[in-house]
Amino acid sequence: MQVYLDYSATTPPRPEVVAAMQQALTQQWGNPSSLHEWGQRASILVERARLQVAGLLNAPDPESIIFTSGGTEADNLAIMGIARKYVVPQHLIISTVEHSAVSESVRLLEESGWEVTRLPVDVWGRVSETDLKNALQPNTALVSIIYGQSEVGTLQPIASLGKIARDRGVLFHTDAVQVAGKMPIDVQQLPVDMLSISSHKFYGSQGAGALYVRPGIELVPLLAGGGQEMQTRSGTQAVPAIAGFGVAAQLAAQEMELEMHRLIKLRDRLFDQLANNPNLKPTGHPTQRLPHHVSFCITDAGEQLTGKTLVRQLNLAGIAISAGAACNSGKLSPSKVLLEMGYSDREALGAIRLTLGRDTTEADIDWVTMVIQQILARLLPALVLR
């Protein structure tokens, strides 16, 4: 029996997405910037997808959607696109638990003279509204706070944090890659100026993402070229990937409410079934968390058992999970996110993440929890269940 529980790393493209991509590759493969019929057929696909992605976010102006190659480029465009507007370095605010696409962009700016405030998080991984208020300065150019943390599943209070920034006239960006397609996002209600999403996190293909940019906000492009994507992101659009992105967004919007509640039930079932294991400590906020996300750290295991050990053992059993974020899963080092949340190095090395999706069933949950218990009992002979 094989069970895939790594949906936060990537999701399998839906059949409808594959069909849309295949049609684009075989029938609508023109350059969307060309004026002839072949180009216009491709352009129609891109603009249809723009409407579909805008619909997922309830964005009234489809031209507020800038297509990118993925979430990383969208984050970079948001951070660097604002920073490059300034001749003199200013001040930025992020959290200590950002995705590397944000934290590394900011680190580069810091090396060039920008002042950076990194807001701490509590034991649940949440940013304090008071800390944000106190960190804002007259020269703060941008605040960027991740919406849903990929390693521990915690949701930040983006509505209140965004309002604090907006009330002070400071631009606010959020990386919503783990949230989009799984929970409702309404950019007409949410006080955000920019928001990043990625197609392959909700059953589109890899290689397509988008940055929502509130109308009226200007960004300095990262790429010099032909000025595609509203003069903000040059380069011929990846029409097949974008077409699939649009289909995935439309389907996610249609099915989101029922699927979100189904995933929450499965998520809670998985937490409950492993709650009696004293060597597994839940991480992240118990309720303010992504609907599909379960995370633990292995405790009191000594040096012989890390999160990566458990990942490998489960892989041998036909089960896919991850040790922390997929972007960092090749590195044998403690989870920086857990360290920032107050966990020890030993606990942070024992981080594991199980993320659920459309194909996950109750039988999958029951099987995986049984296998995890058996592996831990075998690797930790002294394990005594409550």
C-alpha positions as CSV (number, residue, x, y, z in Angstrom):
1,M,0.0,0.0,0.0
2,Q,1.4,3.4,-1.0
3,V,0.4,6.6,0.6
4,Y,1.5,10.1,-0.4
5,L,1.4,12.6,2.5
6,D,3.6,15.3,1.2
7,Y,1.1,17.6,-0.5
8,S,2.7,20.7,0.9
9,A,5.8,19.9,-1.1
10,T,3.9,19.4,-4.4
11,T,0.5,18.0,-5.6
12,P,-0.2,15.8,-8.5
13,P,-1.7,17.7,-11.5
14,R,-5.4,17.0,-11.8
15,P,-6.6,15.3,-15.0
16,E,-8.4,18.4,-16.0
17,V,-5.1,20.4,-15.7
18,V,-3.2,17.8,-17.7
19,A,-5.9,18.0,-20.4
20,A,-5.7,21.8,-20.6
21,M,-1.9,21.7,-20.8
22,Q,-2.0,19.1,-23.5
23,Q,-4.4,21.1,-25.5
24,A,-2.2,24.2,-25.2
25,L,0.9,22.2,-26.2
26,T,-0.8,20.7,-29.3
27,Q,-3.3,23.3,-30.4
28,Q,-2.6,26.7,-28.8
29,W,1.2,26.7,-28.7
30,G,1.7,30.2,-30.3
31,N,3.5,33.1,-28.7
32,P,0.8,35.0,-26.8
33,S,2.5,38.3,-27.8
34,S,2.1,37.6,-31.5
35,L,-0.7,39.4,-33.4
36,H,-1.6,36.6,-35.7
37,E,-4.2,33.9,-35.1
38,W,-1.7,31.4,-33.6
39,G,-0.6,34.0,-31.1
40,Q,-4.1,35.1,-30.3
41,R,-5.2,31.6,-29.5
42,A,-2.4,31.4,-26.9
43,S,-3.2,34.8,-25.6
44,I,-6.8,33.8,-25.0
45,L,-5.6,30.9,-22.9
46,V,-3.4,33.2,-20.8
47,E,-6.1,35.8,-20.2
48,R,-8.7,33.1,-19.4
49,A,-6.3,31.8,-16.8
50,R,-5.7,35.3,-15.4
51,L,-9.5,35.6,-14.9
52,Q,-9.6,32.2,-13.2
53,V,-6.7,32.9,-10.8
54,A,-8.2,36.3,-10.0
55,G,-11.5,34.6,-9.2
56,L,-9.7,32.3,-6.7
57,L,-8.5,35.4,-4.9
58,N,-11.7,37.4,-5.5
59,A,-9.6,40.1,-7.2
60,P,-11.9,42.4,-9.2
61,D,-9.2,43.4,-11.7
62,P,-7.6,40.5,-13.5
63,E,-4.6,42.6,-14.5
64,S,-3.6,42.6,-10.8
65,I,-2.5,39.0,-11.4
66,I,1.1,38.9,-12.6
67,F,2.2,35.4,-13.8
68,T,5.6,34.1,-12.6
69,S,7.5,30.9,-12.7
70,G,6.3,30.0,-9.2
71,G,6.1,31.1,-5.6
72,T,9.8,31.9,-5.2
73,E,9.8,34.3,-8.1
74,A,6.6,35.9,-6.9
75,D,8.1,36.5,-3.5
76,N,11.3,37.9,-5.0
77,L,9.3,40.2,-7.3
78,A,7.4,41.5,-4.3
79,I,10.4,42.2,-2.2
80,M,12.9,43.4,-4.8
81,G,10.2,45.1,-6.9
82,I,9.6,47.5,-4.0
83,A,13.2,47.8,-2.8
84,R,14.5,48.8,-6.2
85,K,12.2,51.9,-6.2
86,Y,14.5,53.4,-3.6
87,V,17.9,55.0,-4.2
88,V,18.7,55.1,-0.5
89,P,18.2,51.9,1.5
90,Q,15.1,51.9,3.8
91,H,13.7,49.6,6.4
92,L,12.0,46.2,6.0
93,I,10.1,44.0,8.4
94,I,9.7,40.2,8.1
95,S,9.2,37.4,10.6
96,T,11.8,34.9,11.7
97,V,9.8,32.0,10.1
98,E,9.6,33.2,6.5
99,H,10.1,30.9,3.5
100,S,13.7,31.2,2.2
101,A,12.4,33.0,-0.9
102,V,11.6,36.0,1.3
103,S,14.3,35.6,4.0
104,E,17.1,35.3,1.4
105,S,15.9,38.2,-0.7
106,V,15.8,40.3,2.5
107,R,19.3,39.1,3.5
108,L,20.7,40.3,0.2
109,L,19.1,43.7,0.7
110,E,20.5,43.8,4.2
111,E,24.0,43.3,2.8
112,S,23.4,46.3,0.5
113,G,22.5,48.6,3.4
114,W,18.9,48.0,4.1
115,E,17.8,47.9,7.8
116,V,15.8,44.7,8.6
117,T,13.7,43.9,11.6
118,R,12.9,40.2,12.0
119,L,9.8,39.8,14.3
120,P,10.1,36.9,16.8
121,V,7.3,34.3,17.1
122,D,5.8,32.6,20.1
123,V,5.8,28.8,20.9
124,W,3.1,28.3,18.3
125,G,5.0,30.2,15.6
126,R,2.8,33.3,15.6
127,V,3.8,36.9,15.2
128,S,2.7,39.4,17.9
129,E,0.6,42.4,16.7
130,T,2.3,44.5,19.3
131,D,5.7,43.6,18.0
132,L,4.7,44.7,14.5
133,K,3.4,48.0,15.8
134,N,6.6,48.6,17.8
135,A,8.8,47.7,14.8
136,L,7.3,50.1,12.3
137,Q,9.4,53.1,11.5
138,P,9.0,56.3,9.4
139,N,11.2,54.7,6.7
140,T,9.6,51.3,6.7
141,A,9.0,50.5,3.0
142,L,7.5,47.0,3.3
143,V,6.2,44.4,5.7
144,S,6.2,40.7,4.5
145,I,4.7,38.1,6.8
146,I,4.1,34.5,5.7
147,Y,0.4,33.5,5.7
148,G,0.7,29.7,6.4
149,Q,4.0,28.3,7.6
150,S,5.0,25.3,5.6
151,E,6.9,23.4,8.3
152,V,4.6,23.7,11.3
153,G,1.3,24.7,9.6
154,T,0.7,27.8,11.7
155,L,-1.5,30.5,10.3
156,Q,-0.6,34.1,11.0
157,P,-3.2,36.7,11.8
158,I,-2.7,38.3,8.4
159,A,-5.9,40.4,8.5
160,S,-4.9,42.2,11.7
161,L,-1.2,42.5,10.8
162,G,-2.1,43.8,7.4
163,K,-4.4,46.4,8.9
164,I,-1.7,47.6,11.3
165,A,0.6,48.2,8.3
166,R,-2.1,49.8,6.2
167,D,-3.1,52.2,9.0
168,R,0.5,53.4,9.1
169,G,0.7,53.7,5.3
170,V,3.2,50.8,4.9
171,L,2.9,48.3,2.1
172,F,2.2,44.7,3.2
173,H,3.0,41.4,1.4
174,T,2.2,37.9,2.3
175,D,3.5,34.6,1.0
176,A,0.2,32.6,0.7
177,V,1.6,29.7,-1.2
178,Q,0.5,27.1,1.3
179,V,-2.9,28.8,1.8
180,A,-4.2,29.5,-1.7
181,G,-6.5,26.8,-3.1
182,K,-7.0,25.3,0.4
183,M,-8.6,28.2,2.3
184,P,-10.6,31.2,1.1
185,I,-8.6,34.3,0.2
186,D,-10.5,37.5,-0.6
187,V,-8.1,40.3,-1.5
188,Q,-11.0,42.8,-1.4
189,Q,-11.4,42.1,2.3
190,L,-7.8,41.2,3.3
191,P,-5.6,44.3,3.8
192,V,-2.7,43.1,1.7
193,D,-1.0,44.9,-1.1
194,M,0.8,41.9,-2.6
195,L,0.2,38.2,-2.3
196,S,2.2,35.2,-3.7
197,I,0.7,31.9,-4.8
198,S,2.0,28.8,-6.7
199,S,0.1,26.5,-9.1
200,H,1.7,23.2,-8.0
201,K,0.5,23.5,-4.4
202,F,-3.1,23.0,-5.5
203,Y,-3.0,20.5,-8.3
204,G,-1.6,22.6,-11.1
205,S,1.7,22.0,-12.7
206,Q,5.1,23.1,-11.5
207,G,6.6,26.1,-13.2
208,A,3.7,28.6,-12.8
209,G,2.9,31.0,-10.0
210,A,1.5,34.5,-9.6
211,L,1.9,37.7,-7.6
212,Y,-1.3,39.6,-6.8
213,V,-0.5,43.3,-6.9
214,R,-3.1,45.7,-5.7
215,P,-4.0,48.2,-8.4
216,G,-2.0,51.4,-8.0
217,I,1.2,49.8,-6.7
218,E,4.2,49.9,-9.0
219,L,7.0,47.4,-9.0
220,V,10.4,47.7,-10.6
221,P,10.8,44.5,-12.8
222,L,13.4,41.9,-11.9
223,L,13.8,41.0,-15.6
224,A,14.6,43.2,-18.5
225,G,12.9,42.3,-21.7
226,G,9.8,42.6,-23.7
227,G,7.5,43.9,-20.9
228,Q,5.1,41.0,-20.9
229,E,2.8,40.7,-17.8
230,M,1.8,44.4,-17.6
231,Q,5.4,45.6,-18.0
232,T,6.2,43.9,-14.7
233,R,7.5,40.4,-15.6
234,S,9.3,40.1,-19.0
235,G,9.6,36.8,-20.8
236,T,7.3,34.7,-23.0
237,Q,4.6,33.3,-20.8
238,A,4.6,29.5,-20.2
239,V,1.2,29.1,-21.8
240,P,0.6,25.4,-21.0
241,A,1.6,25.8,-17.4
242,I,-0.5,29.0,-17.1
243,A,-3.5,27.3,-18.7
244,G,-3.3,24.5,-16.2
245,F,-2.9,27.0,-13.4
246,G,-6.1,28.6,-14.4
247,V,-8.0,25.3,-14.5
248,A,-6.6,24.3,-11.1
249,A,-7.6,27.7,-9.6
250,Q,-11.1,27.4,-10.9
251,L,-11.6,23.9,-9.6
252,A,-10.1,24.8,-6.2
253,A,-12.5,27.7,-5.9
254,Q,-15.5,25.5,-6.7
255,E,-14.6,22.7,-4.3
256,M,-12.8,24.5,-1.5
257,E,-15.4,24.6,1.2
258,L,-16.2,20.9,1.2
259,E,-12.6,19.9,0.7
260,M,-11.3,22.1,3.4
261,H,-13.7,20.6,6.0
262,R,-12.9,17.1,4.8
263,L,-9.2,17.7,5.3
264,I,-9.6,19.3,8.7
265,K,-11.4,16.1,9.8
266,L,-8.6,13.9,8.5
267,R,-6.0,16.2,9.9
268,D,-7.5,16.0,13.4
269,R,-7.9,12.2,13.1
270,L,-4.2,11.9,12.4
271,F,-3.3,14.2,15.4
272,D,-5.6,12.2,17.6
273,Q,-4.3,8.8,16.7
274,L,-0.7,9.9,17.4
275,A,-1.5,11.9,20.5
276,N,-0.8,9.0,22.9
277,N,2.8,8.6,21.7
278,P,5.1,10.3,24.2
279,N,7.9,10.5,21.6
280,L,5.9,12.7,19.2
281,K,5.3,16.3,20.2
282,P,2.8,18.3,18.0
283,T,4.3,21.5,16.6
284,G,2.5,24.6,15.4
285,H,-0.8,26.1,16.5
286,P,-3.4,23.6,17.5
287,T,-6.3,25.3,15.8
288,Q,-5.0,28.3,13.8
289,R,-3.3,26.0,11.3
290,L,-3.5,24.9,7.7
291,P,-6.4,22.5,7.2
292,H,-4.2,19.8,5.6
293,H,-1.2,20.1,7.8
294,V,0.1,17.8,10.6
295,S,3.6,18.2,12.2
296,F,5.5,16.8,15.1
297,C,9.0,16.7,16.5
298,I,10.5,13.4,17.8
299,T,11.5,13.9,21.5
300,D,13.6,12.0,23.9
301,A,15.0,9.9,21.1
302,G,18.7,10.5,21.6
303,E,21.0,11.1,18.6
304,Q,20.1,8.0,16.6
305,L,16.6,9.1,15.5
306,T,16.0,12.2,13.5
307,G,13.1,13.3,11.3
308,K,15.0,12.3,8.2
309,T,15.4,8.8,9.7
310,L,11.7,8.5,10.1
311,V,11.1,9.8,6.5
312,R,13.5,7.1,5.1
313,Q,11.9,4.4,7.2
314,L,8.4,5.4,6.0
315,N,9.6,5.6,2.4
316,L,10.6,1.9,2.7
317,A,7.1,1.2,3.8
318,G,5.6,3.0,0.8
319,I,4.7,6.2,2.7
320,A,5.8,9.7,1.7
321,I,6.2,12.4,4.3
322,S,8.8,15.1,4.8
323,A,11.2,16.3,7.5
324,G,10.4,20.0,7.6
325,A,10.0,22.0,4.4
326,A,10.8,20.3,1.1
327,C,13.0,23.2,0.0
328,N,15.4,22.4,2.9
329,S,14.8,18.6,3.2
330,G,18.3,17.8,1.8
331,K,20.1,19.5,4.7
332,L,20.9,17.7,7.9
333,S,20.5,20.6,10.3
334,P,17.9,21.6,12.9
335,S,14.8,23.2,11.7
336,K,15.4,27.0,11.9
337,V,11.6,27.5,12.3
338,L,11.5,25.2,15.4
339,L,14.5,26.9,16.9
340,E,12.8,30.2,16.5
341,M,9.8,28.8,18.3
342,G,11.9,27.8,21.3
343,Y,12.6,24.1,20.6
344,S,16.0,22.6,21.4
345,D,18.5,21.6,18.7
346,R,17.7,17.9,19.4
347,E,13.9,18.5,19.0
348,A,14.4,20.6,15.9
349,L,16.4,17.8,14.2
350,G,13.4,15.5,14.8
351,A,10.9,17.6,12.8
352,I,8.4,15.7,10.6
353,R,5.5,16.9,8.5
354,L,2.6,15.0,7.1
355,T,0.4,16.9,4.7
356,L,-2.9,15.7,3.2
357,G,-4.7,16.1,-0.1
358,R,-7.5,15.2,-2.4
359,D,-6.6,11.5,-2.5
360,T,-6.1,11.0,1.2
361,T,-8.7,8.7,2.9
362,E,-9.4,7.7,6.5
363,A,-7.9,4.3,5.6
364,D,-4.7,6.1,4.6
365,I,-4.6,7.9,8.0
366,D,-5.2,4.7,10.0
367,W,-2.5,2.8,8.0
368,V,0.1,5.6,8.3
369,T,-0.4,6.0,12.1
370,M,-0.1,2.3,12.6
371,V,3.2,2.1,10.6
372,I,4.6,5.1,12.4
373,Q,3.9,3.6,15.8
374,Q,5.5,0.3,14.7
375,I,8.6,2.1,13.4
376,L,9.0,4.1,16.6
377,A,8.5,1.0,18.7
378,R,11.2,-0.8,16.7
379,L,13.7,2.1,16.7
380,L,13.0,3.0,20.3
381,P,12.6,-0.2,22.3
382,A,12.1,1.7,25.5
383,L,9.0,3.4,24.1
384,V,6.1,3.1,26.4
385,L,2.7,4.3,25.2
386,R,0.4,6.1,27.6
